[in-house]
Amino acid sequence: MSTPEHPTDDFFREMLSDHRIVPSVEAKKAFLAEAAKIAVKRSGRRKGYLLILSGLILVSGAVLFWIFSKPISDQEFATQSKKETVIPTTIISTPILPDEFPHVSQTFYERTRKIQTEPFSLSGEPIEQSTIEQTSVTPAIHNYNPDSTILLHSSEKQQYNDSVPVKETPVNSGLTAPIVNLPPVPPGKQHSGSEDPGSKKSENPVKSNFSDPSQEKNTTDTLDKKSTRESYSERRMQIKFGVSYVPELMFNTLEGEKFVNTAGIEAILKMGPFSLRTGAGISVSKGTNELSVAYNDWMGSYNRLDSILFTWSDPNKNYIPTVYLSRQEIWDSLMKLEYPRVVKRYFYIQIPLILGYDFWQKNTVTLGIRGGPILSILLASKELSNVYDPGNKKIISINGIPPEQVDLNWQVMAGFNTSIRLGRKFSLEVEPNIRYYFNSVFEKPSTSWKPWSVGLRLSFLVGY
Amino acid sequence: MEADLINKVIAREPDAVEALYDHYAPALLSVGLRYCGNLADAEDILHDSFLKIISNLGNFRQRKNGSLAAWMKRIMVNTALNFLRDRKKTNHFSDLETIEAVIGEEVPDSYETDDQYRNLTQDQIMKIICELPLGYRTVFNLYVMEGFSHKEISGMLQCSENTSKSQLSKARAMLRKKIRNMSATEKHNVYEYSGTSDR
């Protein structure tokens, strides 16, 4: 801080040093009313509150995950399978004689027989007949791939989660195995397991599918397209885990614009077109804090005489003095103030709870909207600039000047999400978003506009 | 005494909060008025500043009388600067050519020989400071009243040091001009605000 040396400056300083203006009664009342609302700040209670709050968010996220990802119990499964057991039109319940279908070639008949009698596995390993007979209803699976094959073996379910969303049927005594390349059957098109086997629809189920290979292909394609559309809205739950990085440019902060980096892990629960995202990320940003340092100036030092010891010297017949001195520092009695600034790096943990809706999908690209609250909690701060050096000054007090970094803040985020499937399990999400800070990380309480930011979330996800 | 008051305010005792306000608000409002130029904005800044003060008083460590007042004043100044920044006012440094015309001829630096300086009241000084263009007023307040260097001011206002020096020079010249031109009748008019002055 400078010491201005100008006569008019001194004049103004002297004249206004004790100038006072009494605030209006209305202003005082308004302040007292608002001050009464401010809760008592107790660090212990505050920390507990933060812990409870963050715990609640994480627990609620976990509970939601658990609710939606809860596996079907055996009893529920039995009920459901009874209700939903279907005999796909392509399943052969009895051997087919070539005479009955003259248009079906002998080769195809032989192939069908082979499939019927020899259970197969997608992994190429032989499967026990009894295992096949115990196969159960597999709910529709999220990432439908029309080119995939049907699942038969329960152990293969994990391996081929992305297969066709076709319900497997408990195989009757006459049944051996379904047929490969079975198109998905939309629910509306499915036949009930309790349906009268002698009804018209199931009278000769094979005929329509094996009447002609080219016709079969056309039918399959049509069904594929239709079921692709329908399966989009009927997708079942899927969980994705991944890592994300969000560069973010904040505006309207105390220091103008500010760049914030956030990296973290996240989990996404997808339920059809809807999604719920949570996780934890570390947010890193720089900030400047101001200190109020009260001090006494150093005036100099001198050697103070503590004592003199005289020792008698016989040979010389005189006293030899020994002087004991101690160094004394002198400080001005006038208290002065200065306001140094320190640059710090702040580390926040961010816990989002983001809801999403995918409104468009084509091939490997999905577009959607995302929005929700994000909780930020200050974890630590590290001084980047040199620590304040008082030199020879005698420090009376050092106090931080608010606004300082807040321990906790809430943000609300809205974004446009683009998800690109990179494979069966992997996907990349790009999400430009806007955030609004309810109580800013960088200033409190704000006098006018709250800070806001634009960011780009990049996330690499693995789905299960 | 002050330590007791601080502890009571931290405990949110209404009487203590009111006592703190009554004791320090007049001086802080004067500071706010110097920066904003009008009482309504100054009261808004005072309101926000006091909320910051009582919210952060728990972090304040007092070791000597006077440091609390300085700490509070600094919060007030920062809040005022933030307020002006939010209102997009601080970068509105006045067009120098226009100001040159207002300033006119130079006047001597020494006020001691000038009776007009000696006879000025606090309210009159506040009035002419409040009449300064915003850029001039801000630099003048930061440099003359708060004692910041031009380097520090340039960082706070996001302008160059030369701009800060230039603004200060023009502000001084304009103040001298205004004081000199102040007529004898104006001298006895009190600056129009709803507060009262100690002098």
Chai-1 contact restraints between the chains, C-beta under 6 A:
chainA,res_idxA,chainB,res_idxB,connection_type,confidence,min_distance_angstrom,max_distance_angstrom,comment,restraint_id
A,M1,B,G147,contact,1.0,0.0,6.0,A-B,restraint_1
A,M1,B,F148,contact,1.0,0.0,6.0,A-B,restraint_2
A,S2,B,S149,contact,1.0,0.0,6.0,A-B,restraint_3
A,P4,B,V144,contact,1.0,0.0,6.0,A-B,restraint_4
A,P7,B,D109,contact,1.0,0.0,6.0,A-B,restraint_5
A,P7,B,S110,contact,1.0,0.0,6.0,A-B,restraint_6
A,P7,B,Y111,contact,1.0,0.0,6.0,A-B,restraint_7
A,T8,B,Y111,contact,1.0,0.0,6.0,A-B,restraint_8
A,T8,B,R172,contact,1.0,0.0,6.0,A-B,restraint_9
A,D9,B,V144,contact,1.0,0.0,6.0,A-B,restraint_10
A,F11,B,Y111,contact,1.0,0.0,6.0,A-B,restraint_11
A,F12,B,V144,contact,1.0,0.0,6.0,A-B,restraint_12
A,M15,B,Q122,contact,1.0,0.0,6.0,A-B,restraint_13
A,M15,B,I125,contact,1.0,0.0,6.0,A-B,restraint_14
A,H19,B,S30,contact,1.0,0.0,6.0,A-B,restraint_15
A,H19,B,Q122,contact,1.0,0.0,6.0,A-B,restraint_16
A,R20,B,P26,contact,1.0,0.0,6.0,A-B,restraint_17
A,R20,B,A27,contact,1.0,0.0,6.0,A-B,restraint_18
A,R20,B,S30,contact,1.0,0.0,6.0,A-B,restraint_19
A,R20,B,D198,contact,1.0,0.0,6.0,A-B,restraint_20
A,I21,B,P26,contact,1.0,0.0,6.0,A-B,restraint_21
A,I21,B,L29,contact,1.0,0.0,6.0,A-B,restraint_22
A,I21,B,S30,contact,1.0,0.0,6.0,A-B,restraint_23
A,I21,B,G195,contact,1.0,0.0,6.0,A-B,restraint_24
A,V22,B,P26,contact,1.0,0.0,6.0,A-B,restraint_25
A,V22,B,G195,contact,1.0,0.0,6.0,A-B,restraint_26
A,V22,B,T196,contact,1.0,0.0,6.0,A-B,restraint_27
A,P23,B,A25,contact,1.0,0.0,6.0,A-B,restraint_28
A,P23,B,L29,contact,1.0,0.0,6.0,A-B,restraint_29
A,P23,B,E43,contact,1.0,0.0,6.0,A-B,restraint_30
A,S24,B,S194,contact,1.0,0.0,6.0,A-B,restraint_31
A,A27,B,E43,contact,1.0,0.0,6.0,A-B,restraint_32
A,F31,B,H47,contact,1.0,0.0,6.0,A-B,restraint_33
A,F31,B,F50,contact,1.0,0.0,6.0,A-B,restraint_34
A,A35,B,V17,contact,1.0,0.0,6.0,A-B,restraint_35
A,A35,B,I54,contact,1.0,0.0,6.0,A-B,restraint_36
A,V40,B,R12,contact,1.0,0.0,6.0,A-B,restraint_37
A,K41,B,G58,contact,1.0,0.0,6.0,A-B,restraint_38
A,S292,B,W71,contact,1.0,0.0,6.0,A-B,restraint_39
A,S292,B,R74,contact,1.0,0.0,6.0,A-B,restraint_40
A,A294,B,S67,contact,1.0,0.0,6.0,A-B,restraint_41
A,M335,B,K64,contact,1.0,0.0,6.0,A-B,restraint_42
A,M335,B,G66,contact,1.0,0.0,6.0,A-B,restraint_43
A,L337,B,A70,contact,1.0,0.0,6.0,A-B,restraint_44
A,I396,B,R63,contact,1.0,0.0,6.0,A-B,restraint_45
A,I396,B,K64,contact,1.0,0.0,6.0,A-B,restraint_46
A,S397,B,R61,contact,1.0,0.0,6.0,A-B,restraint_47
A,S397,B,R63,contact,1.0,0.0,6.0,A-B,restraint_48
A,S397,B,S67,contact,1.0,0.0,6.0,A-B,restraint_49
A,N399,B,F60,contact,1.0,0.0,6.0,A-B,restraint_50
A,N399,B,W71,contact,1.0,0.0,6.0,A-B,restraint_51
A,I401,B,R74,contact,1.0,0.0,6.0,A-B,restraint_52
A,P402,B,K52,contact,1.0,0.0,6.0,A-B,restraint_53
A,P402,B,N56,contact,1.0,0.0,6.0,A-B,restraint_54
A,P445,B,L51,contact,1.0,0.0,6.0,A-B,restraint_55
A,T447,B,D48,contact,1.0,0.0,6.0,A-B,restraint_56
A,T447,B,F83,contact,1.0,0.0,6.0,A-B,restraint_57
A,S448,B,D86,contact,1.0,0.0,6.0,A-B,restraint_58
